[in-house]
Amino acid sequence: MRKAKPKKRQVLPDPVFGDVKVTKFVNHLMYDGKKNTAFEIFYTALESVKAKMPNEEKSALEIWKAALDNITPQVEVKSRRVGGATFQVPTEIRPDRKESISMKNLIIFARKRGGKTMSDKLSAEIIDAFNNQGGAFKRKEDMHRMAEANRAFAHFRF
């Protein structure tokens, strides 16, 4: 779009926790408009997180939020063409994009995991992210490493 900025859609809070972040996560998790199924998967995953971590004083929702914070990248590299050469330029990430990237990474790596159900896979990935390990955390570390390696090209930022 050249002129008008697209309108931001209003996301409604979820029915159980009353949290907009949960609904955004479920929207990423959802396939084929099956939102109830996605909510079911998410809530089951949180219950199993609580069951797997009984000695933790935080609630399952707080564990999930902490896991998201642990896998949220701060910088990313963007390709920028300067004089026939392509440089990987490190750039800061907007807050809404940070949130989206972390949610998508958590879901992608949960889907890749071995396990019976999606809720089992998701709960395992949440626990790993909470403990600063797992695929999603590794992706964040790789993004930061790439940005650090290409810091010399930061002056090409646009």
C-alpha positions in Angstrom: 0.0 0.0 0.0 1.4 3.4 -1.0 -0.7 5.9 0.9 -3.0 4.7 3.7 -1.8 2.7 6.6 -4.0 -0.4 7.1 -6.2 -0.3 10.1 -5.1 -2.3 13.2 -7.6 -4.9 13.9 -9.0 -5.1 17.5 -8.1 -8.4 19.0 -10.6 -9.5 21.7 -9.2 -11.0 25.0 -9.5 -14.7 25.5 -12.4 -16.2 27.6 -10.4 -17.9 30.4 -7.6 -15.4 31.2 -9.0 -12.2 29.7 -5.7 -11.6 28.0 -5.2 -10.3 24.4 -1.8 -11.9 24.1 -3.3 -15.3 24.6 -5.8 -14.7 21.7 -3.0 -13.5 19.4 -1.1 -16.7 20.2 -4.1 -18.9 19.6 -4.7 -17.0 16.2 -1.1 -18.0 15.2 -1.7 -21.6 16.4 -5.1 -21.9 14.6 -5.5 -23.9 11.4 -8.4 -23.5 8.9 -10.4 -21.2 11.2 -10.7 -23.8 13.9 -10.3 -21.4 16.8 -12.1 -23.5 19.4 -9.7 -26.4 18.7 -6.7 -24.0 19.0 -8.0 -22.7 22.3 -8.4 -26.3 23.5 -4.9 -27.2 22.5 -3.5 -24.1 24.3 -5.4 -24.5 27.5 -4.5 -28.2 27.6 -0.9 -27.3 27.1 -0.9 -24.8 30.0 -2.5 -27.4 32.2 0.2 -30.0 31.4 2.9 -27.3 32.0 1.4 -26.7 35.4 1.4 -30.5 36.0 5.0 -30.9 34.8 6.3 -28.0 37.0 4.5 -28.4 40.3 7.3 -26.8 42.4 7.2 -23.6 40.4 5.4 -20.8 42.3 4.3 -19.0 39.1 1.0 -19.8 37.4 1.0 -21.6 34.0 0.1 -18.3 32.2 3.1 -16.5 33.9 5.4 -19.4 32.9 4.1 -19.1 29.3 4.7 -15.3 29.3 8.2 -15.7 30.7 8.9 -18.4 28.1 7.8 -15.9 25.4 10.1 -13.2 26.8 13.0 -15.7 26.8 12.6 -16.4 23.1 11.8 -12.8 22.0 14.6 -11.5 19.7 15.8 -7.9 20.0 17.6 -7.5 16.6 17.3 -9.2 13.2 19.2 -8.9 10.0 17.7 -7.6 6.8 19.2 -7.9 3.4 20.2 -4.5 1.9 21.6 -4.1 -1.5 24.3 -1.4 -1.8 26.2 -1.0 -5.0 25.8 -4.5 -6.4 26.6 -6.2 -3.1 24.0 -7.6 -0.7 24.7 -6.9 3.0 23.0 -8.4 6.0 22.2 -5.3 8.0 21.3 -5.7 11.7 18.1 -3.7 12.7 16.1 -3.3 15.8 12.7 -5.0 15.7 9.4 -3.2 16.4 7.6 -4.3 19.6 4.6 -5.8 17.8 6.9 -7.7 15.4 9.0 -9.0 18.3 5.8 -10.5 19.9 4.7 -12.0 16.6 8.1 -13.6 15.8 8.4 -15.1 19.3 4.9 -16.6 19.1 5.5 -18.0 15.6 8.9 -19.5 16.6 7.4 -21.2 19.7 4.6 -22.7 17.5 6.9 -23.7 14.6 9.4 -25.5 16.9 6.5 -27.1 18.9 5.1 -28.6 15.7 8.5 -30.0 14.8 8.9 -31.8 18.1 8.2 -35.4 18.6 5.3 -36.2 20.8 1.7 -37.5 20.8 -0.5 -34.5 20.7 0.1 -30.9 19.7 -0.7 -29.8 23.3 2.0 -32.2 24.6 4.5 -30.8 22.1 3.5 -27.2 22.9 3.8 -27.7 26.6 7.3 -29.3 26.2 8.4 -26.4 24.1 7.0 -23.8 26.6 8.9 -25.5 29.4 12.1 -25.6 27.3 11.7 -21.9 26.4 11.1 -21.1 30.1 14.4 -22.9 31.0 16.3 -21.0 28.2 16.7 -24.1 25.9 14.9 -25.7 23.0 14.5 -24.9 19.3 12.8 -21.5 19.7 15.5 -20.2 22.1 18.2 -21.5 19.8 16.6 -19.6 16.9 16.7 -16.4 19.0 20.3 -17.0 19.8 21.1 -17.5 16.1 19.4 -14.3 15.2 21.4 -12.4 17.7 24.6 -14.0 16.6 24.0 -13.1 13.0 23.3 -9.5 14.0 26.5 -9.4 16.1 28.6 -10.8 13.2 27.2 -8.2 10.8 27.5 -5.3 13.1 30.0 -3.7 10.8 27.3 -3.0 8.3 25.0 -1.3 10.8 25.7 2.1 9.1 23.7 0.8 6.0 20.5 0.9 8.2 17.5 2.3 6.4 
